[in-house]
Amino acid sequence: MKHTTSRGFTLIELLVVIAIIGILSAVVLTSLNSARVKGRDAKRVADIKQLQLALQFYFDKYQTYPASLSALVTDNMIPVLPADPAPLSGTPTNYFYGTLTGGASYHLGANLEEWSHPALRSDRDLASTVINGADGSSSSPSDCGGGSTSGRACYDVVP
């Protein structure tokens, strides 16, 4: 009579499989984090575009831009003010905004996490008393508040 024994996996085989799974999960998590940053930046750019449109509606109605973004909600130009998806301070904040030349123009900005975002190539980079819109270089970006400690680059627009 022939007797066969069933063998399970060896310890080495199990360790190799666990190592492969660990490497694959590290690659996936790194890609996922990059996708999250890009998603938050895409939302910021979309929010700025939405605010620009609402500001244009406001200007068409009153022939001046509002002193604050909250006037857009009050006048039903937008239902609610968009907020930064990952603010620097940890508390939800609105985007940077201020009127220029007595309400005839405005300066609007958002801090992007990705320094190489395509929107930064077409923004205004206007240095004003309202927002320091300079992006800086890729080695030291400047946020919309004028600092460089945030590691974010300022995406700013004017009409």
KERO-859311 format. One record per residue (C-alpha): residue in one letter; residue number from 1; x, y, z. Coordinates in nm, 3 decimals. Example, Ala and Ser with C-alpha at 12.3 -4.5 7.8 and 13.67 -1.06 7.14 Angstrom:
BEGIN
<'A'; 1; <1.230; -0.450; 0.780>> <'S'; 2; <1.367; -0.106; 0.714>> 
***
This chain:
BEGIN
<'M'; 1; <0.000; 0.000; 0.000>> <'K'; 2; <0.127; 0.341; -0.104>> <'H'; 3; <0.101; 0.609; 0.157>> <'T'; 4; <0.106; 0.978; 0.053>> <'T'; 5; <0.133; 1.269; 0.288>> <'S'; 6; <-0.013; 1.602; 0.202>> <'R'; 7; <0.225; 1.887; 0.239>> <'G'; 8; <0.133; 2.247; 0.319>> <'F'; 9; <0.325; 2.560; 0.235>> <'T'; 10; <0.667; 2.605; 0.380>> <'L'; 11; <0.755; 2.903; 0.595>> <'I'; 12; <0.974; 3.047; 0.317>> <'E'; 13; <0.690; 3.032; 0.065>> <'L'; 14; <0.454; 3.208; 0.304>> <'L'; 15; <0.710; 3.481; 0.377>> <'V'; 16; <0.768; 3.539; 0.005>> <'V'; 17; <0.394; 3.574; -0.058>> <'I'; 18; <0.356; 3.814; 0.235>> <'A'; 19; <0.650; 4.023; 0.110>> <'I'; 20; <0.500; 4.043; -0.240>> <'I'; 21; <0.163; 4.149; -0.100>> <'G'; 22; <0.336; 4.414; 0.115>> <'I'; 23; <0.525; 4.557; -0.183>> <'L'; 24; <0.212; 4.568; -0.398>> <'S'; 25; <0.009; 4.739; -0.125>> <'A'; 26; <0.283; 5.002; -0.076>> <'V'; 27; <0.278; 5.081; -0.449>> <'V'; 28; <-0.102; 5.106; -0.452>> <'L'; 29; <-0.113; 5.331; -0.145>> <'T'; 30; <0.149; 5.563; -0.294>> <'S'; 31; <-0.051; 5.593; -0.615>> <'L'; 32; <-0.370; 5.646; -0.418>> <'N'; 33; <-0.218; 5.934; -0.220>> <'S'; 34; <-0.104; 6.101; -0.542>> <'A'; 35; <-0.454; 6.063; -0.684>> <'R'; 36; <-0.603; 6.221; -0.370>> <'V'; 37; <-0.376; 6.526; -0.404>> <'K'; 38; <-0.470; 6.564; -0.770>> <'G'; 39; <-0.838; 6.526; -0.684>> <'R'; 40; <-0.825; 6.795; -0.414>> <'D'; 41; <-0.642; 7.031; -0.651>> <'A'; 42; <-0.898; 6.964; -0.927>> <'K'; 43; <-1.175; 7.054; -0.680>> <'R'; 44; <-0.996; 7.377; -0.586>> <'V'; 45; <-0.961; 7.482; -0.950>> <'A'; 46; <-1.327; 7.393; -1.017>> <'D'; 47; <-1.434; 7.592; -0.709>> <'I'; 48; <-1.241; 7.896; -0.833>> <'K'; 49; <-1.410; 7.866; -1.174>> <'Q'; 50; <-1.751; 7.842; -1.003>> <'L'; 51; <-1.673; 8.150; -0.793>> <'Q'; 52; <-1.556; 8.339; -1.103>> <'L'; 53; <-1.886; 8.266; -1.274>> <'A'; 54; <-2.086; 8.375; -0.968>> <'L'; 55; <-1.876; 8.691; -0.941>> <'Q'; 56; <-1.951; 8.767; -1.306>> <'F'; 57; <-2.326; 8.724; -1.242>> <'Y'; 58; <-2.296; 8.957; -0.944>> <'F'; 59; <-2.109; 9.214; -1.153>> <'D'; 60; <-2.370; 9.197; -1.429>> <'K'; 61; <-2.642; 9.268; -1.174>> <'Y'; 62; <-2.472; 9.542; -0.966>> <'Q'; 63; <-2.190; 9.675; -1.191>> <'T'; 64; <-1.942; 9.614; -0.910>> <'Y'; 65; <-1.785; 9.314; -0.741>> <'P'; 66; <-1.889; 9.229; -0.384>> <'A'; 67; <-1.676; 9.323; -0.085>> <'S'; 68; <-1.683; 8.960; 0.033>> <'L'; 69; <-1.772; 8.622; -0.114>> <'S'; 70; <-2.059; 8.578; 0.131>> <'A'; 71; <-2.258; 8.832; -0.075>> <'L'; 72; <-2.275; 8.570; -0.352>> <'V'; 73; <-2.474; 8.341; -0.121>> <'T'; 74; <-2.690; 8.624; 0.010>> <'D'; 75; <-2.788; 8.723; -0.345>> <'N'; 76; <-2.844; 8.357; -0.449>> <'M'; 77; <-2.561; 8.356; -0.703>> <'I'; 78; <-2.439; 8.028; -0.549>> <'P'; 79; <-2.611; 7.809; -0.287>> <'V'; 80; <-2.312; 7.781; -0.052>> <'L'; 81; <-1.954; 7.904; -0.048>> <'P'; 82; <-1.712; 7.630; -0.149>> <'A'; 83; <-1.442; 7.550; 0.105>> <'D'; 84; <-1.089; 7.418; 0.061>> <'P'; 85; <-1.100; 7.035; 0.078>> <'A'; 86; <-0.779; 7.018; 0.285>> <'P'; 87; <-0.713; 7.357; 0.444>> <'L'; 88; <-0.375; 7.440; 0.592>> <'S'; 89; <-0.511; 7.513; 0.940>> <'G'; 90; <-0.728; 7.204; 0.963>> <'T'; 91; <-1.049; 7.406; 0.988>> <'P'; 92; <-1.265; 7.460; 0.678>> <'T'; 93; <-1.179; 7.790; 0.514>> <'N'; 94; <-1.297; 7.974; 0.209>> <'Y'; 95; <-1.066; 8.081; -0.068>> <'F'; 96; <-0.869; 8.405; -0.076>> <'Y'; 97; <-1.066; 8.696; -0.219>> <'G'; 98; <-1.049; 9.072; -0.231>> <'T'; 99; <-1.171; 9.354; -0.448>> <'L'; 100; <-0.935; 9.578; -0.640>> <'T'; 101; <-0.974; 9.934; -0.769>> <'G'; 102; <-1.285; 10.016; -0.571>> <'G'; 103; <-1.487; 9.709; -0.670>> <'A'; 104; <-1.414; 9.731; -1.042>> <'S'; 105; <-1.197; 9.419; -1.027>> <'Y'; 106; <-1.110; 9.136; -0.790>> <'H'; 107; <-0.832; 8.894; -0.699>> <'L'; 108; <-0.928; 8.535; -0.614>> <'G'; 109; <-0.694; 8.254; -0.513>> <'A'; 110; <-0.652; 7.901; -0.382>> <'N'; 111; <-0.350; 7.711; -0.252>> <'L'; 112; <-0.274; 7.404; -0.467>> <'E'; 113; <-0.082; 7.112; -0.321>> <'E'; 114; <0.079; 7.004; -0.646>> <'W'; 115; <0.345; 7.251; -0.762>> <'S'; 116; <0.333; 7.122; -1.119>> <'H'; 117; <-0.045; 7.150; -1.163>> <'P'; 118; <-0.126; 7.262; -1.522>> <'A'; 119; <-0.354; 7.540; -1.395>> <'L'; 120; <-0.051; 7.719; -1.248>> <'R'; 121; <0.081; 7.783; -1.600>> <'S'; 122; <-0.223; 7.990; -1.690>> <'D'; 123; <-0.298; 8.175; -1.367>> <'R'; 124; <-0.239; 8.546; -1.311>> <'D'; 125; <0.046; 8.554; -1.053>> <'L'; 126; <-0.062; 8.899; -0.948>> <'A'; 127; <0.108; 9.043; -0.641>> <'S'; 128; <-0.143; 9.267; -0.468>> <'T'; 129; <-0.228; 9.382; -0.119>> <'V'; 130; <-0.513; 9.129; -0.125>> <'I'; 131; <-0.325; 8.812; -0.227>> <'N'; 132; <0.037; 8.741; -0.305>> <'G'; 133; <-0.030; 8.536; -0.616>> <'A'; 134; <0.328; 8.452; -0.712>> <'D'; 135; <0.379; 8.077; -0.745>> <'G'; 136; <0.750; 8.086; -0.674>> <'S'; 137; <0.979; 7.823; -0.818>> <'S'; 138; <0.939; 7.448; -0.796>> <'S'; 139; <1.198; 7.442; -0.518>> <'S'; 140; <1.019; 7.701; -0.302>> <'P'; 141; <0.654; 7.762; -0.387>> <'S'; 142; <0.464; 8.052; -0.237>> <'D'; 143; <0.112; 8.013; -0.107>> <'C'; 144; <-0.161; 8.272; -0.159>> <'G'; 145; <-0.098; 8.414; 0.186>> <'G'; 146; <0.255; 8.502; 0.082>> <'G'; 147; <0.436; 8.236; 0.286>> <'S'; 148; <0.633; 7.940; 0.163>> <'T'; 149; <0.605; 7.718; 0.470>> <'S'; 150; <0.286; 7.550; 0.350>> <'G'; 151; <0.455; 7.383; 0.054>> <'R'; 152; <0.165; 7.492; -0.164>> <'A'; 153; <0.154; 7.707; -0.475>> <'C'; 154; <-0.092; 7.992; -0.529>> <'Y'; 155; <-0.343; 7.957; -0.810>> <'D'; 156; <-0.490; 8.304; -0.854>> <'V'; 157; <-0.724; 8.464; -1.102>> <'V'; 158; <-0.861; 8.807; -1.183>> <'P'; 159; <-1.146; 8.896; -1.422>> 
***
